[in-house]
Amino acid sequence: MVIGLLLIGICWPMILLAQAQSPTFYSILTKDKTRLNPVTSFSTTDQIYLYTIWTSLKGDHEIKVLWIRPDKTVQETSRFTVKIPPNAQNYTTRAWLFFKKGLLNISSIEEKFIGPWKARLFLDEKIMAEYGFSVS
């Protein structure tokens, strides 16, 4: 019994340290690149950004965001690899969805874009969060 308590006493600080170093994150959806005001309702003329601030994330990682239309079809996938230095306290990533491609306006087919959407955030192929928003 004493050995078990001793092992718990030795292992517990290591468990707490491992938990303290686990990456955490905070995300917002917004339509303004310069002022990070949270928004959950957009129009087809908006540019939609998912900003994520990662804390305690170090090394090489793949960030992915699936942009899912109201009909549950993946409209677009934002995927990028990041190399975060070991001394970075925070690291910000930005994924985006535009309803205009160059000079081509998609308004002629916009019905499939109207309604509730989801943005699914992945870190190294593990789903981290899902954010709902609407497009009108």
Secondary structure as the mmCIF struct_conf table of DSSP 4:
data_model
#
loop_
_struct_conf.conf_type_id
_struct_conf.id
_struct_conf.beg_label_comp_id
_struct_conf.beg_label_asym_id
_struct_conf.beg_label_seq_id
_struct_conf.end_label_comp_id
_struct_conf.end_label_asym_id
_struct_conf.end_label_seq_id
HELX_RH_AL_P HELX_RH_AL_P1 VAL A 2 ALA A 20
TURN_TY1_P TURN_TY1_P1 GLN A 21 GLN A 21
BEND BEND1 SER A 22 SER A 22
STRN STRN1 THR A 24 THR A 30
BEND BEND2 LYS A 31 LYS A 31
BEND BEND3 LYS A 33 ARG A 35
STRN STRN2 SER A 41 PHE A 42
TURN_TY1_P TURN_TY1_P2 THR A 44 THR A 45
BEND BEND4 ASP A 46 ASP A 46
STRN STRN3 GLN A 47 THR A 55
BEND BEND5 SER A 56 SER A 56
STRN STRN4 GLY A 59 ILE A 68
TURN_TY1_P TURN_TY1_P3 PRO A 70 ASP A 71
BEND BEND6 LYS A 72 LYS A 72
STRN STRN5 VAL A 74 ILE A 84
TURN_TY1_P TURN_TY1_P4 PRO A 86 ASN A 87
BEND BEND7 GLN A 89 GLN A 89
STRN STRN6 ASN A 90 PHE A 98
BEND BEND8 PHE A 99 PHE A 99
STRN STRN7 LYS A 100 LYS A 101
TURN_TY1_P TURN_TY1_P5 GLY A 102 LEU A 103
STRN STRN8 LEU A 104 ASN A 105
HELX_RH_3T_P HELX_RH_3T_P1 ILE A 106 PHE A 113
BEND BEND9 ILE A 114 ILE A 114
STRN STRN9 GLY A 115 LEU A 123
TURN_TY1_P TURN_TY1_P6 ASP A 124 GLU A 125
STRN STRN10 LYS A 126 VAL A 135
#
